[in-house]
Amino acid sequence: MLRLEGVHAYYGRIHALKGVSLEVREGHICCLIGANGAGKSTTLMTISGITPIASGTVTYQGQPIHRVSPEEIVRRGIVQVPEGRRIFPNLTVQENLMLGAYLQRDKAEKLSALERSFSMFPILRERRRQPGGTLSGGEQQMLAIARALMGTPRLLLLDEPSLGLAPLIVERIMGIIRQIRDERGATILLVEQNAQAALDLSDYGYVIETGEVVLEDSARRLLEDPRVREAYLG
Ligand code: ATP
């Protein structure tokens, strides 16, 4: 469904991605694990069309998308949940959700997407008139995910959904991600520093170090790999 081949990206003189190649198969949950600053977020940003690539290709459903605008990429079904949630704290939960459907013109469609969100996240229905900023960290992460689902993604990109959350809440969020794949049929690319949680959930994984993919395998095998265990699973 999605393929990166030899992707290089820079921030000024910083060579953030040094020839990243990876593939995400339709219906899979795939994860990209690695330390702080390894290039995980940058990889997602190149797929979303926000960070331009210097060379290489990004192909989605057989079409190159690395010169396509971020808005058109969303239109084609790739939606990103950014690191740190980035919800609007002063807007209500419902207003935050409606922003996720900005490409949808049909009001009835928007409302049915809202209804689907509320049935997946009953807590958001309860809190729909509250400002987003009053939610707990876990609820804000749910809101950020639900907002992305309002755009009915075919490929959902998640940047560190476990960041700053307690272990029980992380488990809950990971369960929700699995549910999105199973019930909505979305394909998922998940970026995580929490390698254990990400690999437990995923079908396939990539390990990235200083801008390069150094290891890839089924998540099950990565969990057993001594290099992964030593460096990422403590
Ligand atoms: P984190 O979990 O901290 O977000 P990451 O693996 O997602 O880490 P990236 O954010 O992709 O890593 O960063 C890759 C490299 O690019 C790092 O060296 C980082 O310092 C640098 N970098 C990221 N964003 C910028 C930016 N806006 N300007 C300059 N350098 C940046």
py3Dmol code that shows the C-alpha trace and the ligand (Angstrom):
import py3Dmol

protein = """\
ATOM      1  CA  MET A   1       0.000   0.000   0.000  1.00  0.00           C
ATOM      2  CA  LEU A   2       2.826   2.393   0.937  1.00  0.00           C
ATOM      3  CA  ARG A   3       6.465   2.142  -0.052  1.00  0.00           C
ATOM      4  CA  LEU A   4       9.428   4.419   0.702  1.00  0.00           C
ATOM      5  CA  GLU A   5      12.550   3.841  -1.326  1.00  0.00           C
ATOM      6  CA  GLY A   6      15.876   5.493  -0.579  1.00  0.00           C
ATOM      7  CA  VAL A   7      14.308   8.568   1.038  1.00  0.00           C
ATOM      8  CA  HIS A   8      16.707  11.343   2.046  1.00  0.00           C
ATOM      9  CA  ALA A   9      15.558  14.430   3.953  1.00  0.00           C
ATOM     10  CA  TYR A  10      17.380  17.392   5.456  1.00  0.00           C
ATOM     11  CA  TYR A  11      16.710  20.210   7.912  1.00  0.00           C
ATOM     12  CA  GLY A  12      19.262  22.718   6.669  1.00  0.00           C
ATOM     13  CA  ARG A  13      22.568  20.872   7.102  1.00  0.00           C
ATOM     14  CA  ILE A  14      21.103  18.138   9.315  1.00  0.00           C
ATOM     15  CA  HIS A  15      20.777  14.944   7.284  1.00  0.00           C
ATOM     16  CA  ALA A  16      17.717  13.541   9.070  1.00  0.00           C
ATOM     17  CA  LEU A  17      16.879  10.629   6.735  1.00  0.00           C
ATOM     18  CA  LYS A  18      19.701   8.791   4.978  1.00  0.00           C
ATOM     19  CA  GLY A  19      18.043   6.564   2.425  1.00  0.00           C
ATOM     20  CA  VAL A  20      15.047   5.160   4.323  1.00  0.00           C
ATOM     21  CA  SER A  21      13.238   2.287   2.602  1.00  0.00           C
ATOM     22  CA  LEU A  22      10.184   0.609   4.057  1.00  0.00           C
ATOM     23  CA  GLU A  23       6.894  -0.952   3.082  1.00  0.00           C
ATOM     24  CA  VAL A  24       3.497  -0.976   4.751  1.00  0.00           C
ATOM     25  CA  ARG A  25       1.137  -3.687   3.525  1.00  0.00           C
ATOM     26  CA  GLU A  26      -2.589  -3.136   3.281  1.00  0.00           C
ATOM     27  CA  GLY A  27      -4.406  -4.199   6.451  1.00  0.00           C
ATOM     28  CA  HIS A  28      -1.195  -4.411   8.474  1.00  0.00           C
ATOM     29  CA  ILE A  29      -0.150  -2.590  11.601  1.00  0.00           C
ATOM     30  CA  CYS A  30       3.460  -1.670  10.997  1.00  0.00           C
ATOM     31  CA  CYS A  31       5.725   0.120  13.478  1.00  0.00           C
ATOM     32  CA  LEU A  32       8.848   2.199  13.269  1.00  0.00           C
ATOM     33  CA  ILE A  33      10.808   2.115  16.507  1.00  0.00           C
ATOM     34  CA  GLY A  34      13.940   3.966  17.522  1.00  0.00           C
ATOM     35  CA  ALA A  35      15.441   6.405  19.993  1.00  0.00           C
ATOM     36  CA  ASN A  36      14.833  10.118  20.323  1.00  0.00           C
ATOM     37  CA  GLY A  37      15.969  11.972  17.207  1.00  0.00           C
ATOM     38  CA  ALA A  38      16.383   8.810  15.084  1.00  0.00           C
ATOM     39  CA  GLY A  39      14.167  10.211  12.321  1.00  0.00           C
ATOM     40  CA  LYS A  40      10.807   8.604  13.101  1.00  0.00           C
ATOM     41  CA  SER A  41       8.707  11.787  12.999  1.00  0.00           C
ATOM     42  CA  THR A  42      10.556  13.000   9.929  1.00  0.00           C
ATOM     43  CA  THR A  43       9.650   9.761   8.153  1.00  0.00           C
ATOM     44  CA  LEU A  44       5.958  10.378   8.847  1.00  0.00           C
ATOM     45  CA  MET A  45       6.263  14.016   7.785  1.00  0.00           C
ATOM     46  CA  THR A  46       7.712  12.983   4.415  1.00  0.00           C
ATOM     47  CA  ILE A  47       4.772  10.609   3.862  1.00  0.00           C
ATOM     48  CA  SER A  48       2.281  13.379   4.741  1.00  0.00           C
ATOM     49  CA  GLY A  49       4.039  15.714   2.320  1.00  0.00           C
ATOM     50  CA  ILE A  50       4.963  18.217   5.038  1.00  0.00           C
ATOM     51  CA  THR A  51       8.738  17.660   4.953  1.00  0.00           C
ATOM     52  CA  PRO A  52      10.045  17.690   1.372  1.00  0.00           C
ATOM     53  CA  ILE A  53      12.379  14.870   0.392  1.00  0.00           C
ATOM     54  CA  ALA A  54      15.742  15.542  -1.241  1.00  0.00           C
ATOM     55  CA  SER A  55      15.779  12.227  -3.117  1.00  0.00           C
ATOM     56  CA  GLY A  56      14.070   8.848  -3.186  1.00  0.00           C
ATOM     57  CA  THR A  57      10.420   7.988  -3.714  1.00  0.00           C
ATOM     58  CA  VAL A  58       7.234   7.636  -1.673  1.00  0.00           C
ATOM     59  CA  THR A  59       4.630   5.501  -3.435  1.00  0.00           C
ATOM     60  CA  TYR A  60       1.058   5.047  -2.218  1.00  0.00           C
ATOM     61  CA  GLN A  61      -1.282   2.613  -3.952  1.00  0.00           C
ATOM     62  CA  GLY A  62       1.099   2.478  -6.866  1.00  0.00           C
ATOM     63  CA  GLN A  63       1.318   6.274  -7.360  1.00  0.00           C
ATOM     64  CA  PRO A  64       4.274   8.502  -6.423  1.00  0.00           C
ATOM     65  CA  ILE A  65       3.129  11.024  -3.805  1.00  0.00           C
ATOM     66  CA  HIS A  66       6.365  12.775  -2.816  1.00  0.00           C
ATOM     67  CA  ARG A  67       5.505  15.818  -4.938  1.00  0.00           C
ATOM     68  CA  VAL A  68       1.843  15.879  -3.973  1.00  0.00           C
ATOM     69  CA  SER A  69       0.530  18.605  -1.622  1.00  0.00           C
ATOM     70  CA  PRO A  70      -0.276  17.682   2.005  1.00  0.00           C
ATOM     71  CA  GLU A  71      -3.944  18.490   1.411  1.00  0.00           C
ATOM     72  CA  GLU A  72      -4.157  16.184  -1.593  1.00  0.00           C
ATOM     73  CA  ILE A  73      -2.418  13.438   0.410  1.00  0.00           C
ATOM     74  CA  VAL A  74      -5.146  13.710   3.070  1.00  0.00           C
ATOM     75  CA  ARG A  75      -7.740  13.627   0.304  1.00  0.00           C
ATOM     76  CA  ARG A  76      -6.261  10.345  -0.911  1.00  0.00           C
ATOM     77  CA  GLY A  77      -6.740   8.817   2.532  1.00  0.00           C
ATOM     78  CA  ILE A  78      -3.483   9.298   4.448  1.00  0.00           C
ATOM     79  CA  VAL A  79      -4.112  11.021   7.781  1.00  0.00           C
ATOM     80  CA  GLN A  80      -1.540  11.714  10.499  1.00  0.00           C
ATOM     81  CA  VAL A  81      -2.041  11.970  14.247  1.00  0.00           C
ATOM     82  CA  PRO A  82       0.809  14.293  15.248  1.00  0.00           C
ATOM     83  CA  GLU A  83       3.162  13.825  18.170  1.00  0.00           C
ATOM     84  CA  GLY A  84       1.890  15.574  21.294  1.00  0.00           C
ATOM     85  CA  ARG A  85      -1.783  15.303  20.137  1.00  0.00           C
ATOM     86  CA  ARG A  86      -2.032  18.986  19.016  1.00  0.00           C
ATOM     87  CA  ILE A  87      -5.671  19.314  19.882  1.00  0.00           C
ATOM     88  CA  PHE A  88      -7.135  22.817  20.235  1.00  0.00           C
ATOM     89  CA  PRO A  89      -7.459  23.322  24.017  1.00  0.00           C
ATOM     90  CA  ASN A  90      -9.987  26.158  23.826  1.00  0.00           C
ATOM     91  CA  LEU A  91     -12.336  24.464  21.368  1.00  0.00           C
ATOM     92  CA  THR A  92     -14.823  21.910  22.626  1.00  0.00           C
ATOM     93  CA  VAL A  93     -14.328  18.210  22.041  1.00  0.00           C
ATOM     94  CA  GLN A  94     -17.005  18.280  19.351  1.00  0.00           C
ATOM     95  CA  GLU A  95     -15.463  21.306  17.614  1.00  0.00           C
ATOM     96  CA  ASN A  96     -12.072  19.570  17.622  1.00  0.00           C
ATOM     97  CA  LEU A  97     -13.661  16.526  16.021  1.00  0.00           C
ATOM     98  CA  MET A  98     -15.467  18.543  13.361  1.00  0.00           C
ATOM     99  CA  LEU A  99     -12.128  20.065  12.292  1.00  0.00           C
ATOM    100  CA  GLY A 100     -11.020  16.550  11.343  1.00  0.00           C
ATOM    101  CA  ALA A 101     -13.785  16.426   8.732  1.00  0.00           C
ATOM    102  CA  TYR A 102     -12.783  19.667   7.000  1.00  0.00           C
ATOM    103  CA  LEU A 103     -12.525  17.983   3.608  1.00  0.00           C
ATOM    104  CA  GLN A 104     -16.045  16.602   3.877  1.00  0.00           C
ATOM    105  CA  ARG A 105     -18.604  19.095   2.545  1.00  0.00           C
ATOM    106  CA  ASP A 106     -21.721  17.010   3.120  1.00  0.00           C
ATOM    107  CA  LYS A 107     -23.169  17.898   6.517  1.00  0.00           C
ATOM    108  CA  ALA A 108     -25.014  14.587   6.928  1.00  0.00           C
ATOM    109  CA  GLU A 109     -21.750  12.727   6.246  1.00  0.00           C
ATOM    110  CA  LYS A 110     -19.969  14.869   8.847  1.00  0.00           C
ATOM    111  CA  LEU A 111     -22.619  14.091  11.420  1.00  0.00           C
ATOM    112  CA  SER A 112     -22.492  10.381  10.749  1.00  0.00           C
ATOM    113  CA  ALA A 113     -18.685  10.468  11.097  1.00  0.00           C
ATOM    114  CA  LEU A 114     -19.192  12.261  14.422  1.00  0.00           C
ATOM    115  CA  GLU A 115     -21.650   9.596  15.527  1.00  0.00           C
ATOM    116  CA  ARG A 116     -19.149   6.843  14.589  1.00  0.00           C
ATOM    117  CA  SER A 117     -16.489   8.617  16.666  1.00  0.00           C
ATOM    118  CA  PHE A 118     -18.771   8.870  19.664  1.00  0.00           C
ATOM    119  CA  SER A 119     -19.697   5.214  19.473  1.00  0.00           C
ATOM    120  CA  MET A 120     -16.029   4.226  19.347  1.00  0.00           C
ATOM    121  CA  PHE A 121     -15.101   6.695  22.126  1.00  0.00           C
ATOM    122  CA  PRO A 122     -18.091   7.032  24.493  1.00  0.00           C
ATOM    123  CA  ILE A 123     -16.027   9.230  26.820  1.00  0.00           C
ATOM    124  CA  LEU A 124     -15.796  11.852  24.061  1.00  0.00           C
ATOM    125  CA  ARG A 125     -19.579  11.875  23.733  1.00  0.00           C
ATOM    126  CA  GLU A 126     -19.840  12.523  27.478  1.00  0.00           C
ATOM    127  CA  ARG A 127     -17.316  15.335  27.244  1.00  0.00           C
ATOM    128  CA  ARG A 128     -18.373  16.755  23.877  1.00  0.00           C
ATOM    129  CA  ARG A 129     -19.166  20.256  25.194  1.00  0.00           C
ATOM    130  CA  GLN A 130     -16.008  20.518  27.316  1.00  0.00           C
ATOM    131  CA  PRO A 131     -12.929  22.389  26.080  1.00  0.00           C
ATOM    132  CA  GLY A 132     -10.355  19.909  24.745  1.00  0.00           C
ATOM    133  CA  GLY A 133      -7.783  21.283  27.188  1.00  0.00           C
ATOM    134  CA  THR A 134      -9.758  19.996  30.183  1.00  0.00           C
ATOM    135  CA  LEU A 135      -9.371  16.351  29.123  1.00  0.00           C
ATOM    136  CA  SER A 136      -6.780  14.020  30.673  1.00  0.00           C
ATOM    137  CA  GLY A 137      -3.722  13.049  28.613  1.00  0.00           C
ATOM    138  CA  GLY A 138      -5.251   9.726  27.583  1.00  0.00           C
ATOM    139  CA  GLU A 139      -8.546  11.368  26.619  1.00  0.00           C
ATOM    140  CA  GLN A 140      -6.680  13.980  24.583  1.00  0.00           C
ATOM    141  CA  GLN A 141      -4.895  11.181  22.730  1.00  0.00           C
ATOM    142  CA  MET A 142      -8.274   9.560  22.044  1.00  0.00           C
ATOM    143  CA  LEU A 143      -9.546  12.914  20.779  1.00  0.00           C
ATOM    144  CA  ALA A 144      -6.541  13.292  18.464  1.00  0.00           C
ATOM    145  CA  ILE A 145      -7.113   9.786  17.083  1.00  0.00           C
ATOM    146  CA  ALA A 146     -10.868  10.322  16.763  1.00  0.00           C
ATOM    147  CA  ARG A 147     -10.258  13.626  14.965  1.00  0.00           C
ATOM    148  CA  ALA A 148      -8.041  11.819  12.433  1.00  0.00           C
ATOM    149  CA  LEU A 149     -10.741   9.170  11.932  1.00  0.00           C
ATOM    150  CA  MET A 150     -13.214  11.937  11.023  1.00  0.00           C
ATOM    151  CA  GLY A 151     -11.269  12.137   7.752  1.00  0.00           C
ATOM    152  CA  THR A 152     -11.967   8.384   7.146  1.00  0.00           C
ATOM    153  CA  PRO A 153      -8.319   7.454   6.553  1.00  0.00           C
ATOM    154  CA  ARG A 154      -7.241   4.388   4.631  1.00  0.00           C
ATOM    155  CA  LEU A 155      -3.740   4.768   6.017  1.00  0.00           C
ATOM    156  CA  LEU A 156      -3.411   6.184   9.524  1.00  0.00           C
ATOM    157  CA  LEU A 157      -0.029   7.522  10.645  1.00  0.00           C
ATOM    158  CA  LEU A 158       0.391   7.697  14.415  1.00  0.00           C
ATOM    159  CA  ASP A 159       3.299   9.595  15.970  1.00  0.00           C
ATOM    160  CA  GLU A 160       4.098   8.405  19.525  1.00  0.00           C
ATOM    161  CA  PRO A 161       0.541   7.854  20.763  1.00  0.00           C
ATOM    162  CA  SER A 162       1.880   6.485  24.080  1.00  0.00           C
ATOM    163  CA  LEU A 163       3.934   9.586  24.897  1.00  0.00           C
ATOM    164  CA  GLY A 164       3.518  10.668  28.521  1.00  0.00           C
ATOM    165  CA  LEU A 165       0.730   8.194  29.300  1.00  0.00           C
ATOM    166  CA  ALA A 166       0.526   5.733  32.203  1.00  0.00           C
ATOM    167  CA  PRO A 167       0.974   2.025  31.307  1.00  0.00           C
ATOM    168  CA  LEU A 168      -2.713   1.150  31.673  1.00  0.00           C
ATOM    169  CA  ILE A 169      -3.738   4.010  29.398  1.00  0.00           C
ATOM    170  CA  VAL A 170      -1.062   2.998  26.871  1.00  0.00           C
ATOM    171  CA  GLU A 171      -2.605  -0.478  26.789  1.00  0.00           C
ATOM    172  CA  ARG A 172      -6.015   1.057  26.178  1.00  0.00           C
ATOM    173  CA  ILE A 173      -4.737   3.255  23.327  1.00  0.00           C
ATOM    174  CA  MET A 174      -2.993   0.263  21.714  1.00  0.00           C
ATOM    175  CA  GLY A 175      -6.289  -1.664  21.944  1.00  0.00           C
ATOM    176  CA  ILE A 176      -8.045   1.207  20.189  1.00  0.00           C
ATOM    177  CA  ILE A 177      -5.459   1.175  17.394  1.00  0.00           C
ATOM    178  CA  ARG A 178      -6.039  -2.545  16.870  1.00  0.00           C
ATOM    179  CA  GLN A 179      -9.795  -1.904  16.810  1.00  0.00           C
ATOM    180  CA  ILE A 180      -9.340   0.779  14.126  1.00  0.00           C
ATOM    181  CA  ARG A 181      -7.555  -1.751  11.929  1.00  0.00           C
ATOM    182  CA  ASP A 182     -10.015  -4.572  12.635  1.00  0.00           C
ATOM    183  CA  GLU A 183     -13.275  -2.619  12.490  1.00  0.00           C
ATOM    184  CA  ARG A 184     -12.502   0.259  10.138  1.00  0.00           C
ATOM    185  CA  GLY A 185     -10.145  -1.688   7.911  1.00  0.00           C
ATOM    186  CA  ALA A 186      -7.516   1.053   8.105  1.00  0.00           C
ATOM    187  CA  THR A 187      -3.850   0.266   7.572  1.00  0.00           C
ATOM    188  CA  ILE A 188      -1.606   1.663  10.315  1.00  0.00           C
ATOM    189  CA  LEU A 189       1.925   2.994  10.488  1.00  0.00           C
ATOM    190  CA  LEU A 190       2.860   3.598  14.103  1.00  0.00           C
ATOM    191  CA  VAL A 191       5.942   5.458  15.330  1.00  0.00           C
ATOM    192  CA  GLU A 192       6.950   4.686  18.906  1.00  0.00           C
ATOM    193  CA  GLN A 193       9.731   4.982  21.437  1.00  0.00           C
ATOM    194  CA  ASN A 194       7.778   2.431  23.499  1.00  0.00           C
ATOM    195  CA  ALA A 195       9.096  -0.520  21.496  1.00  0.00           C
ATOM    196  CA  GLN A 196       7.432  -3.172  23.645  1.00  0.00           C
ATOM    197  CA  ALA A 197       3.929  -1.739  23.258  1.00  0.00           C
ATOM    198  CA  ALA A 198       4.429  -1.080  19.542  1.00  0.00           C
ATOM    199  CA  LEU A 199       5.805  -4.540  18.735  1.00  0.00           C
ATOM    200  CA  ASP A 200       3.148  -6.276  20.833  1.00  0.00           C
ATOM    201  CA  LEU A 201       0.540  -4.640  18.608  1.00  0.00           C
ATOM    202  CA  SER A 202       2.219  -4.755  15.204  1.00  0.00           C
ATOM    203  CA  ASP A 203       2.504  -7.284  12.404  1.00  0.00           C
ATOM    204  CA  TYR A 204       5.811  -5.948  11.129  1.00  0.00           C
ATOM    205  CA  GLY A 205       8.448  -3.560  12.422  1.00  0.00           C
ATOM    206  CA  TYR A 206      11.400  -1.422  11.401  1.00  0.00           C
ATOM    207  CA  VAL A 207      14.181  -0.159  13.646  1.00  0.00           C
ATOM    208  CA  ILE A 208      15.604   3.251  12.738  1.00  0.00           C
ATOM    209  CA  GLU A 209      18.887   4.675  14.039  1.00  0.00           C
ATOM    210  CA  THR A 210      20.254   8.116  13.080  1.00  0.00           C
ATOM    211  CA  GLY A 211      18.238   8.307   9.893  1.00  0.00           C
ATOM    212  CA  GLU A 212      18.775   4.735   8.681  1.00  0.00           C
ATOM    213  CA  VAL A 213      16.711   1.567   8.891  1.00  0.00           C
ATOM    214  CA  VAL A 214      19.040  -0.908  10.589  1.00  0.00           C
ATOM    215  CA  LEU A 215      16.684  -3.846  11.130  1.00  0.00           C
ATOM    216  CA  GLU A 216      13.304  -5.052   9.879  1.00  0.00           C
ATOM    217  CA  ASP A 217      11.313  -8.211  10.504  1.00  0.00           C
ATOM    218  CA  SER A 218       7.980  -9.527  11.693  1.00  0.00           C
ATOM    219  CA  ALA A 219       7.149  -7.937  15.040  1.00  0.00           C
ATOM    220  CA  ARG A 220       7.219 -11.372  16.662  1.00  0.00           C
ATOM    221  CA  ARG A 221      10.795 -11.981  15.549  1.00  0.00           C
ATOM    222  CA  LEU A 222      11.913  -8.460  16.473  1.00  0.00           C
ATOM    223  CA  LEU A 223      10.603  -9.028  19.998  1.00  0.00           C
ATOM    224  CA  GLU A 224      12.939 -12.012  20.280  1.00  0.00           C
ATOM    225  CA  ASP A 225      15.918 -10.414  18.549  1.00  0.00           C
ATOM    226  CA  PRO A 226      18.769  -9.929  21.052  1.00  0.00           C
ATOM    227  CA  ARG A 227      19.783  -6.609  19.407  1.00  0.00           C
ATOM    228  CA  VAL A 228      16.271  -5.238  19.877  1.00  0.00           C
ATOM    229  CA  ARG A 229      15.972  -6.651  23.374  1.00  0.00           C
ATOM    230  CA  GLU A 230      19.218  -5.087  24.482  1.00  0.00           C
ATOM    231  CA  ALA A 231      18.749  -1.667  22.901  1.00  0.00           C
ATOM    232  CA  TYR A 232      14.987  -1.104  23.078  1.00  0.00           C
ATOM    233  CA  LEU A 233      13.260  -3.513  25.435  1.00  0.00           C
ATOM    234  CA  GLY A 234      15.454  -3.106  28.514  1.00  0.00           C
TER     235      GLY A 234
END
"""
ligand_1 = """\
31
ATP
P 11.480 12.236 18.513
O 10.889 11.042 19.124
O 12.306 13.037 19.445
O 10.515 13.065 17.720
P 12.362 11.168 16.012
O 12.954 9.807 15.865
O 10.970 11.348 15.599
O 12.571 11.657 17.485
P 12.962 13.326 14.265
O 12.097 14.292 14.989
O 12.504 12.803 12.968
O 13.332 12.110 15.209
O 14.397 14.021 14.097
C 15.450 13.529 13.252
C 16.614 14.495 13.276
O 16.227 15.720 12.671
C 17.102 14.874 14.678
O 18.485 15.017 14.598
C 16.424 16.178 14.967
O 17.185 16.948 15.850
C 16.375 16.816 13.590
N 15.195 17.686 13.423
C 13.895 17.331 13.549
N 13.074 18.375 13.305
C 13.871 19.424 13.016
C 13.634 20.787 12.648
N 12.399 21.272 12.535
N 14.721 21.574 12.446
C 15.971 21.098 12.549
N 16.251 19.818 12.874
C 15.240 18.984 13.105
"""
view = py3Dmol.view(width=600, height=400)
view.addModel(protein, "pdb")
view.setStyle({"model": 0}, {"cartoon": {"style": "trace"}})
view.addModel(ligand_1, "xyz")
view.setStyle({"model": 1}, {"stick": {}})
view.zoomTo()
view.show()
